[in-house]
Amino acid sequence: MLTGARPFRSVLYIPGSKERALEKAKDLPADAIIFDLEDAVAADEKPAARALLAQVLAEADYGPRARIVRINGLDSDWGRDDVATFAKAIAAGAKVDAILIPKVSTPADLDAVAALIPDVPLWAMMETALGMLNAASIAAHPRLAGMVMGTNDLAKELGSRFRADRLAMQAGLGLCLLAARAYGLTIVDGVYNAFKDEAGLLAECEQGRDMGFDGKTLIHPAQLEIANIAFAPSEAEIDLARRQIAAFDEAEARGLGVAVVDGRIVENLHIVTARQTLAKAEAIAALNAS
């Protein structure tokens, strides 16, 4: 099962219908894989993809990578069969860390899947205008463990144009971030479509990181390295965190409530952040060593 300490810097979509891609993903440096049965699979391939993916996840070893299955919506021709297949597969020992539900607009969308597949954590695709407005109530759902921003579908609903600063996305991204943090959920940013544009990807990763996202969803393995670096603490950040903790501990030993590091006040709230930085760095190191 997923834990709060697990890194989600890079979350790569893999089509559930592509046997070669499923095999290659075993060795890719992704923190998590979304095995996609929805958008990445053509309608006439969906039943075969479902069966293939259930078999692969019952047999294959994906190491420390989080395994998330994106099903089709229950309002589609395939969603209920997806849920039934993976409920049975998981009960038989298939390794699935979470079920990702597309186009979650209300908590009722989660209830419907939760009733059909027990125990497994649920994740929500946040990609509709109504989902943005209901982000807090969706995040409060007791089975929900994570949120994934679906910025392509959201842009389609909004009728917005692409801008490098993602101005049209800011309200929705912010609402979902607030909801995820209020309820202790993992939340990952949407995809960057121009997978050969490394500068553009880096800029969007840095924007998402600075906003507070845990990582980014990706559409191509070539994007993995940039996301992994962008969403990991830098050596400078790790060094600062250690010095802040040391300085604050020394100040407390002298009966003081604050310390000064690099000309800036360091209070207890900064120490909480510093410890989180070090914990994330340690979790990434452990993942890389697995």
Secondary structure, 3 states (H helix, E strand, C coil): CCCCCCCCCEEEEEECCCHHHHHHHHHCCCCEEEEECCCCCCHHHHHHHHHHHHHHHHHCCCCCCEEEEECCCCCCCCHHHHHHHHHHHHHCCCCCCEEEECCCCCHHHHHHHHCCCCCCCEEEEECCHHHHHCHHHHHCCCCEEEEEECHHHHHHHHCCCCCCCCHHHHHHHHHHHHHHHHCCCEEEECCCCCCCCHHHHHHHHHHHHHHCCCEEEECCHHHHHHHHHHCCCCHHHHHHHHHHHHHHHHHHHCCCCCEEECCEEECHHHHHHHHHHHHHHHHHHHHHHC
